[in-house]
Amino acid sequence: MKTLSALLITLVLAASLSAQNDEQGRNVHNMRVQPFFFEALNFATYDDFGLTGRMDIYVHVPYDIITFIKKDEFYRGGYSITVLISHAEDSKITKEENWERSVDLLTFERTNDPSYYDLTQRSIALEPGTYSVEVIFEDEQSAKEFRLTRSIAIRKFDANLLDISDLMLVRDVANKGMKKQISPQINPNVAALKEGFDLFYEVYNPFRLGAVDIDYRIIRRGETVYKTHETQGLKEGTNTFLARIDNAGLAIGIYTLEVTLRRYNDSTAAGVLTQNKRQFLIEWLTAGAPISIVDLDEAIEQLRYYAKDDELEYIQGSEDEDIRRKRFEEFWENHNPTPGSSSNAAMIEYYNRVAFTNQHFGHYIDGWKTDRGMVYIIFGPPDYIDRHPLDVESKPYEVWEYYDLNRRFILIDETGFGDYRLLYPIWDDRNRLR
């Protein structure tokens, strides 16, 4: 782990960046589960009034959601980003930021490649509090629009107390003379960063502490799966840190990364000076691209619409996770349309459908477990949906039609809470169109 002067580190943001082999998104019937990504992190700045909190926002736009047109020797595209910040308690917009970007590419292939992207950043001063942050992407050529929203808490930093910023995942660090340039990893999925990743953060220190102990832990399901320890010097003011995190051997799943600063040589609870944590995830990779699998046992359970009962029982029949993983991989290789290929189109399509149902049909249970989710996963997107959400004389219902399959499914919301149930079982002949 390295301590860096705040003056000797810069972020690689101004130019379009190559993600190289890291697929930052995935497509579900020409629509990515998450079309773009943004990160909102809480940092602080010393000024004449003490220590002021700010939000640093990073927006990651894959090229394949931008519409490009051929102009001279370039393929030219553009988009705008709007950031709306509102107080969580009253939804009143307190700040708005807008900026535009243009992207020129030399090859058509690059315009459709989600592994390449444009990354921009803005810093916004905010008073302490909880905010709703909405980021709106609008394509210049097509006017298509995507929106993402999340909540962020701006902490009250006290210039008289030692504190730590939010934790930033870093995908790449480059030496530029006496400076280091860091490329943020905006997507929390680090599966493609097989050699590990870095962690960037700041510590704000009003004291003369000298050395401190820093503990790094990765936690999954309440158990520590990785830990490392460093002793570092801490000067007064802003201290910038860059730590290397080894994710080798971590299985797919959701993890919590925890950073704890302690008084030197004091491992007691009283020795803790400050602490922060964040989540990251590891999804299943096929041919370098992530599939929306972050829990092996859940992914096996989700096979219920594809695997036979005896196949499912066999995969689940071992308490050893490595054996279950091996059987799971063997199952999908047996169903690979191109056996031996590192890319399994059937597996990708199936779990993309699962991800779509979780995003669109979930309520008090996961979307894939609902009747709409079951129909979507088995048959794919319908050719036509006839929706009746507000009919006076009936409960809300939808009619899904599959012309080539000669199927029509009627789903009724019996409770009024979005829990659509099939009128007839999925195998019933009354679901036939003709």
VENHUUR-V776321 format. One record per run of one state. SS is the DSSP state (helix for helix, strand for strand, loop for the rest). FROM is the first residue (numbers start at 1). LEN is the number of residues. If there is no record, write none. Layout:
SS,FROM,LEN  SS,FROM,LEN
//
This chain:
loop,1,1  strand,2,3  loop,5,1  helix,6,3  strand,9,3  loop,12,5  strand,17,2  loop,19,8  strand,27,2  loop,29,2  strand,31,2  loop,33,4  strand,37,11  loop,48,2  strand,50,13  helix,63,3  loop,66,3  strand,69,3  loop,72,2  strand,74,14  loop,88,5  strand,93,13  loop,106,2  helix,108,4  loop,112,4  strand,116,10  loop,126,3  strand,129,11  loop,140,5  strand,145,10  loop,155,8  strand,163,2  loop,165,3  strand,168,9  loop,177,2  strand,179,6  loop,185,4  strand,189,1  loop,190,7  strand,197,9  loop,206,4  strand,210,11  loop,221,2  strand,223,12  loop,235,2  strand,237,9  loop,246,7  strand,253,11  loop,264,5  helix,269,3  strand,272,11  loop,283,1  strand,284,3  loop,287,2  strand,289,3  loop,292,4  helix,296,10  loop,306,3  helix,309,8  loop,317,4  helix,321,14  loop,335,10  helix,345,16  loop,361,6  helix,367,3  loop,370,1  helix,371,9  loop,380,4  strand,384,5  loop,389,8  strand,397,6  loop,403,4  strand,407,7  loop,414,6  strand,420,3  loop,423,6  helix,429,3  strand,432,1  loop,433,2
//
